Structure formats: C-alpha cells, structure tokens
Amino acid sequence: MYKLVKPLFFSMNPELAHHQVTGGLSKFTKVWGAKSLLKSIYTVEDKRLEREVFGLKFKNPVGLAAGFDKNAEYIEEMAGLGFGFIEIGTVTPRPQPGNDKPRMFRLVADEALINRMGFNNQGADVAAGRLQKLADRKDLIIGGNIGKNKVTPNEDAVNDYVYCFNALFAYVDYFVVNVSSPNTPGLRDLQEKEPLKHILNTLQQLNVEKPAPKPILLKIAPDLTNSQLDDIVEIVTETKIAGVIATNTTIAREGLQSPASVVNEMGGVSGRPLTKRSTEVIRYLAEKSNHTFPIIGVGGIHSAEDAIEKLEAGASLVQLYTGFIYEGPALVSKICKGLLR
C-alpha cells in the first residue's frame, strides 16, 4: 500500500508531506473501526518482544525517534502503527519557529534526509497540556526529548533543560537530554565534558528529589571521536544517568551519491549513510562501558537486519525516523517479526 502512495508524498516538499501524512492519519483514526484496523495490520504482539530497560517495560523494542512528533500531537496514531514507545520533541521552554524554510531535503539516491529544522516546536507547556489530555496510554511508553531555545546563551542552557524537565515530568516516562543537534548554533558545544556534566548533574539532583525519579538519557552525535566517547562513558558513570541514545544526525557528507546541490545543504544527515557509523558508536560505547548502561540505537535502520545489527552491537532498544519515511509503516512489524524469527 505504501509503495503506491510513496511517489505522491515524495513529489511534495518533505515538510509538507510530513504534515499531510500525519494530518491524514489523525483524521483517519477518528473514523469508527480505523484504530482496530491499523492495529490488526501493523501491530505484532508477542511476549517474546517485551523488554525491560532502565526500569520500564516496553511491549516491543522498536520506538519512534524524536523529531517526528515534536509537539505530542500524534502519539495515539503512531502507537497504532505498532511502535513500542514514542519519543516526543525536541521540546524547548518557549515556542520557537525554527530555521527558515525550506529546511528538510530528501537525498533519494542515498535513502537519506538532510534537516536543519532548528527545534521548531510549540513549547514545553503546550506539549505537557497535550500529554495530560491523552486518553488511554495503557502500556505505551512516552519519552520527552528536551533542548534549549536558540536565543538562550550556552551559559544559561541548564535553566532551559530544568524548565522542560519540570514541565513534562508528570507526563513522560523517561527524558532525553539533546545537546547533539547540529541545527541550533553552539548546541554541540554543550557535549563538552564540563558543561554536559553541569546539565546532567543538575537534572539528576532534581530527579532524585522526586518521589519516583524518571530515567534520564543523553542523546549524542555520531561525529564524536573515540576520546570524546570515552568522556561520554565517564560522564554517564559519574552522573548516574540511565543511558545513552546513539546517535543523532551527522554533519559528515562522505560517500553521498545525491546531487551536490542537495548534499551541500546545511543540516544533519539521517538515514542509510548513518547506518554503519551509528552501529560503530553503539558497539564502542557498549564495549568501553562493559555494558553497564543501556543504549538506544538510532540511525539508518531501514530493515529488520539493520535493527538486529544494532541490538547485537549492544543496543537494548532501537528507534526509527528516516527509515520509517522511506520504507513505510510496515517497517515496525517487519522488525518485530524479524526479531521473533
């Protein structure tokens, strides 16, 4: 089915196509029987798929990565496509429009995307309000990916993360600290050891004061050196956060086959070109840490084999975004069936 409509979507501007698909899915699921139909087509239920990671029970290990549902608008719709968990965001304290359009580009020959969205979102309070009204979550795990506003100087960044943490705390099951997007000026400087430890320690201090603390994870870039990855292992151990998401988009452009006019657009690359590097980062972190903390693997997962490779490299869970766009909603069930085989 997706193969029939994919050429239509790919003829549109990528951001417009995203809104058309999500908006259409939202309207469709309001039709009587539509949710049950989607579930019967796309959801694979089997006890063998369940995972318990950082104290949470996931019905399957395949999640939707941050960036797809920035404002917590389509959680139930995406859950109906079989995802075991949904990560919203990146959310910032105040609403912001993001970077100027166009800001997302397809590299079809590479099965990839370039985006420079710039944390466009409606703000933490709007996301919290939507999550509060969520009708019936049942066993669906929701993560909150949090970042800083573009206008906030790095020396004050910790305050933005604290604001988002407090705003979303009652409504999400885990948090992701995003300091690795290449599309907010200076953000990746926060991956340096001291500023990163300051942010994580501050959040952890708030966290342990809660009656029921939530897992806090760190999302890292694929462009870190081994020395920087060593620092990440040390920081995770020192701050006692729950784990790492590896990886965000890459600023690298080596080996791309798409026209130079698109390849040279500013932004982060996701999809197939990231498959190998994200797996390398997962394997390095898992081995260097002696598997002492969980890793969520994301980057270039377009098949069940890609997902299995990341799990075998040391990931406990995986997430999809670009592969989901190129392969369609059946990718989730294909991965789940592949794992069962």
Secondary structure as GFF3:
##gff-version 3
##sequence-region A 1 341
A	DSSP	alpha_helix	2	10	.	.	.	ID=ss1
A	DSSP	alpha_helix	14	28	.	.	.	ID=ss2
A	DSSP	alpha_helix	34	42	.	.	.	ID=ss3
A	DSSP	three_ten_helix	47	49	.	.	.	ID=ss4
A	DSSP	beta_strand	51	53	.	.	.	ID=ss5
A	DSSP	beta_strand	56	58	.	.	.	ID=ss6
A	DSSP	beta_strand	62	64	.	.	.	ID=ss7
A	DSSP	alpha_helix	75	79	.	.	.	ID=ss8
A	DSSP	beta_strand	85	91	.	.	.	ID=ss9
A	DSSP	beta_strand	104	107	.	.	.	ID=ss10
A	DSSP	three_ten_helix	108	110	.	.	.	ID=ss11
A	DSSP	beta_strand	112	115	.	.	.	ID=ss12
A	DSSP	alpha_helix	124	132	.	.	.	ID=ss13
A	DSSP	beta_strand	141	146	.	.	.	ID=ss14
A	DSSP	three_ten_helix	154	156	.	.	.	ID=ss15
A	DSSP	alpha_helix	157	168	.	.	.	ID=ss16
A	DSSP	beta_strand	174	178	.	.	.	ID=ss17
A	DSSP	three_ten_helix	187	191	.	.	.	ID=ss18
A	DSSP	alpha_helix	193	208	.	.	.	ID=ss19
A	DSSP	beta_strand	216	220	.	.	.	ID=ss20
A	DSSP	alpha_helix	226	239	.	.	.	ID=ss21
A	DSSP	beta_strand	243	246	.	.	.	ID=ss22
A	DSSP	alpha_helix	260	263	.	.	.	ID=ss23
A	DSSP	beta_strand	268	271	.	.	.	ID=ss24
A	DSSP	three_ten_helix	272	274	.	.	.	ID=ss25
A	DSSP	alpha_helix	275	288	.	.	.	ID=ss26
A	DSSP	beta_strand	295	298	.	.	.	ID=ss27
A	DSSP	alpha_helix	304	313	.	.	.	ID=ss28
A	DSSP	beta_strand	317	320	.	.	.	ID=ss29
A	DSSP	alpha_helix	322	327	.	.	.	ID=ss30
A	DSSP	alpha_helix	330	340	.	.	.	ID=ss31
###
